[in-house]
Amino acid sequence: MTESLAIDTKQFRFTGHESKKISIADVPTRIDDLYENREHYEVLLRNLASELNELQEKMFAHNRYGLVTIFQAMDAAGKDSTIQHVFSGVNPLGLRVHSFKRPNDAELEHDFLWRSMINLPERGTIGIFNRSYYEEVLVVKVHPDILTQSQRLPDERTDNLDKLWKQRYKDIRNFETYLTRNGFPVLKFFLNVSKKEQAERLIDRIEDPAKNWKFDSQDVVERGFWKQYMQAYEEAINETATEKAPWYIIPADDKKNMRLIVAKVLAETLQSLKMDYPKVTKEQQKNLQDLIDVINRAD
């Protein structure tokens, strides 16, 4: 019997319909281990990866849905490794991975959602956004000078920043509703790492020669804005969480737990879609049987 992960993922789910708004400070960054040891963790993750692969193949055959997954987090929270490990067993042909860096000149010539729109997955595939349009209400909100110095918005749009943020939240909600209505449900993960754990991982990147390439001194600079980022994340989650496009706030201090929970949420989301393999008509079945006869005669 295949061993599965027994956990209620609803405890990490936030839809905006809860009795009160989410407070990041009240959400745990670590929970009890979901695995007994490393070997047990690998079995659980491998089983989930296999399940994800089967569900993605069914989605591809069904060809009515695509899935948009968004990973947001502070630096060193584990976005890259989570994507790598969770999707390791999924056929790469069914994945569309895009990592959003600082907008380039071409992207700045468009609206803030444009570069995400042109990288959306097609039906039958899973789109994986490593960061996303949410940077426009996170990094840009923490550093509002980006609006006036880089984003080339009309002056009247930046006169009232509170109004601008509210409008962007609304634009994001509308965009995600639009995607869902067209068969592209949106799944959003905030990998919730503690400041202490982040510090240890950043130091590890400096001390380990094999990880030096991952270290960016700007990460240390941004760490100085931790409080502002937590407030920006909290507001973004509260303003954009919906029943159809929920946020999952995942404890990220233990990477193994984090990967297992993310994989479980993905599998449950795909299972919830009304998908099936295309049915073969009697005529098609007869044609297939005839082809078997042709193959056998050829031998």
Secondary structure, 3 states (H helix, E strand, C coil): CCCCCCCCHHHHEECCCCCCCCCHHHCCCCCCCCCCCHHHHHHHHHHHHHHHHHHHHHHHHHCCCCEEEEEEECCCCCHHHHHHHHCCCCCHHHEEEEECCCCCHHHHCCCCCHHHHCCCCCCCCEEEEECCHHHHHCHHHHCCHHHHHCCCCCHHHCCCHHHHHHHHHHHHHHHHHHHHHCCCCEEEEEEECCHHHHHHHHHHHHHCHHHHHHCCHHHHHHHCCHHHHHHHHHHHHHHHCCCCCCEEEEECCCHHHHHHHHHHHHHHHHHHCCCCCCCCCHHHHHHHHHHHHHHHHHC
